[in-house]
Amino acid sequence: MTAPSQLVNKSLAAVSLGSSSSYIDALLPSGLSAETVRIVSVSKDVDAIMALGFEQVQAAIVIKENFEKLEKINPDVVKNLHILQEMNPIPYPKFVVFPKASQTDLFIKALKNIPYKEPTKEVLKFFDITGFDAE
């Protein structure tokens, strides 16, 4: 496979933060959509890479660092894989609440104040949270 357009009607593993087709479309390379690719939802990047490595899917969308990490840990799994296209990162989903929700400021403050350093950093990275950005 040499171009993303070859993924039409193929399966692709990706970590999904929701079932919205607009979110899934934002993950996909230009020219592909949730309508043209069969998405296999996985819980972690490593699951997507493993599904690709064991030929359960034809492609995977993963964070480059996780691909490189697995390459160091188990080179046999990724030796026949290659990066087809690097994409721009997409923003994490927004924190939304009901209009009458109370004490949301406490929740936002807690998120903003989570120290992104060891040992918290390791726990957050397990969930593929690489930091926070507040608007």
N, C-alpha and C positions, 0 to 999 in steps of 0.2 A: 504494500500500500504506500503510495507516494503523495497523495493529495487528499485533503478532507472531503472533497466532492465524491470520493470513492466510498464514503461511508453511507451513502443513500441506501436505504433498505437494509442496513447492517445493524448489529447490536453494539451498544456503547455503554460501558459502566461508568457511573458518576455518583459522587456523594450528592444526595439531594436534600435540600433543606425545606422542601415542600413539593407539592404536586402541581403547582401552578405551571402551566405551559409557558407563560412569559418568563418565569424564573429559569426554567430548563432551557428555553431558547437563548437566554443571556449566557448560559454556559457554553453553548455550542459554537463552533467556528462559523464564520460567515458563509452563507449559502446552505446551511443545515438548519433544521427546526425539529421540534418534537413530533411533527407530522411526517418527517422524512427519515428519522432514525429511531430505532427501538431502544429506549433508555432502560438500562438495568440499574435500578437504584441500589446502592450499597451504603453501609454505615461509615466506612473509613476509606481513605485513599489506598491503603495497603490492600484492602479487599478488591478494589477496582484493578489494581496492578496484578494481583494474583489471578483474578478472573481472566485478565488478558493473557497472562503468562501460561495459564492452563487452557487457553483457547476456548473459554466459555463465551467470550465476546470478541469482537474484532478490533475494538479500540477502547480507550479509557481516558477520562479527563481527571488529571491528578495535579497536585502541586509538585513542581519540579524538584523541590528539596526532598519530598517523600520518595520520589522515583530514585533519586540519587542515594538516599539512605538505604533503600531496599537493595540497590545495586551493590552497595558495600557489604550488606548483611548476607545476601544470597545472590551472588552474581549469576548463578545458573538460571534463576527464574527470569531474569531480565536480559540475558545475553543476546537473545534474538529480537528484542524490542528496540524501537527507536522513537525519538520524539518527532512526531509528524508536524506539529505546529505549536508554537508558543503563543499564548493568548494574553491579552491584558487582564489583570485581575478584576473581579467584579466586587462591588461592596457587599458587606454582610447585610443580611436582612435588617430592616428597621425594627426598633422596639416600638410596638404600638399597643395602645390600651383603649378600653371603653371610655367614652367621654366623662363618665362619673366615677372613674377609678380614683381611689384615694391613695395617698402616700407614694405616688410614683416617683416623686423626687428622692425618696429614700432608696428606692431600687436603683435609680440612675446614679445616685451618689455612690452606692456600693459598687456598681460596675466600674465607674470611673476610678475608684480608689483601690481596685484590686491590683496589688503589685505584680507587674509582669517581670518577675525574677524568680530564681530558685527559692523554694521548691514549688511554688504556685505555678511557675512557668511550665514545668513538666506536666502538671495536671492539665493545664489549659491546652498544651500542645497535643495531649492525648485526644482531645476533642477537636483538634485542628483550629483552635482559637489562637491566633498569632498576635493578638493585641486588640486594643479598643480605640475607637475614634468617636468622639462626641460632637454633635452639631449644636 
